[in-house]
């Protein structure tokens, strides 16, 4: 299998100049943090990131401040599985950012367990964070965006919303739900000038993924991709930024597959 290496890191082009951004689950080293960094590189005027881990959140905000000292960056602890946290996060983002132009729903939870061994608790926890958390954030944000007649929401789905994989029934069901939520909510939001779309990544290598799955399995999955490798987190961030930007102004309810393994 031939492996095509990742291209050089793409510099910012001002795609989000003047926009305010709210991102869930943006601490750590995965897609959320890569997207937060990319939003700053693309010229957003203000950024608020959230996470459920205070130390990791503080470290992420500090790292972003170090690289972008002249831009407005905030962090807030929030759990998308708790409605009160969701409302408090949206309220603070609205206040500190002077209104949120873009919401990036990145929060999600995975795991590996066969259906026959899976408990109700394990099933519900993954769906509550990954699917219902996206719903809660979307609902709260639309109440702010729709009266303004503008805004964009980008959801993080997964290729597993289309294809099957052993031990991933809960995660795949949740991500398929995110896709359906994206399509349906987008039609409602479009009536108010708000756009909702999603990206569907396949395998993306970062520290959290490497801790959650055997290396042999990850390498096998990566080898099935068109380039013979997993995506870099910043490559997915680029797609999220595109969907958040005015360059995607006519996209409504789309789920862009960042993978050759759509089905």
PEMOKA-V810763 format. One record per helix or strand of 3 or more residues. SS is the DSSP state (h for helix, s for strand). FROM is the first residue (numbers start at 1). LEN is the number of residues. If there is no record, write none. Layout:
ss & from & len
SS & FROM & LEN
SS & FROM & LEN
//
This chain:
ss & from & len
s & 20 & 4
h & 31 & 11
s & 46 & 6
h & 54 & 14
s & 72 & 6
h & 83 & 15
s & 102 & 4
h & 115 & 3
h & 120 & 29
s & 152 & 5
h & 159 & 3
h & 169 & 22
s & 195 & 7
h & 207 & 6
h & 215 & 9
h & 233 & 12
h & 246 & 3
s & 255 & 4
//
